Amino acid sequence: MNGKVIVTGGTGYIGSHTAVELITAGFEVVIIDNLYNSDISVLDGIRSITGVTPKFYDYDLCDSQKLEEVFGAEGKVDAIIHFAAYKAVGESVRKPLEYYRNNLTSLMNLLEAMERHNTTALVFSSSCTVYGQPDTLPVTESSPVKDAASPYGYTKQAGEVIIRDTMASRPGQKAISLRYFNPIGAHPTAFIGELPRGVPENLVPYITQTAIGLREELKVFGTDYDTPDGSCIRDYLHVVDLAKAHVVALKRLLGGENKANYEVFNLGMGKGVSVLEAIAAFGKATGVRLNYSVTGRRAGDIEKIWADPSLANRELGWKAGISIEEAMETAWRWENKLKNKKS
Ligand code: UFG
């Protein structure tokens, strides 16, 4: 056993894939999740892949008493990976205070609990959204953090600052913020994957739900951008590659290989892919023709962004290697599995 790790938001999309990789790497995983945006059946998926059902607390991190209960029951906790947060960009514009309260209160409660219980390592789920629309591409970790496009984005910026300042005040503790680009795909076993509630906001679940007949057509939000084919460009990486980065980040902290007590890494493939190219990749990977049409731009969309992941490649020894076609294929396998479960 490598140690005990609390994974907040561990039944969510990235959290569940990370729980699998942690268990596979020999960590004991304890999940805290209030199931606001995830399903308890994810625990079965994790067990089907790893043979282990992680300990689970259906608790809200905004309730610091509940957090005390977890630490009281679990004894020594070596590290925390903090995923739990509201994450819908559009919703955050409509409900800013809910986003600020939930995402920041939960983080501050965790940081306080870490100190009380002498947990020394934290990995934080951040986002490339902190860069806003960068002036130069690809973005490195030293690219300026610009105005975020949404309250959600500001919660990630503020979360990073809160962690940085807290770590600066606590010599015995250390943290890493991981800035994800666009995670897609599902576990190759199709036991876990993305489970959007209601109409998906993100591109790939919208593609797979359209292809399977749950949605009539995919709307491409704008082909009048200053990009080669006019559609927006993102850096899509497979969720299993992303999950593995958390394991190496954690080992870096626990092994004392970190170069500062607060570090930041971009996690992406380092390759920009347009919306139209992503649609083509889905067709190539699955042979399924997708019904889509072009509509107007979506408010708040960044035109183009992709990562320079060389710092993570070098320092973490991590590289995203799963292609977008493979990612689309696993997302499609997962969508089919969901359909079969329902019917
Ligand atoms: N898109 C469509 N049609 C859709 C959905 C998306 O054309 O139905 C386009 C978007 O306009 C965008 C691209 O597909 O150009 C990717 O959109 P996503 O919603 O999948 O991803 P975003 O890049 O907008 O947002 C993601 C995460 C956020 C995070 C952000 C960081 O969902 O949590 O990356 O930039 F903040």
Boltz pocket constraint, residues with backbone or C-beta under 6 A from the ligand:
constraints:
  - pocket:
      binder: B
      contacts: [[A, 87], [A, 89], [A, 127], [A, 128], [A, 129], [A, 153], [A, 180], [A, 181], [A, 182], [A, 200], [A, 201], [A, 202], [A, 203], [A, 204], [A, 206], [A, 218], [A, 219], [A, 220], [A, 221], [A, 222], [A, 232], [A, 233], [A, 234], [A, 275], [A, 298], [A, 301], [A, 302]]
      max_distance: 6.0
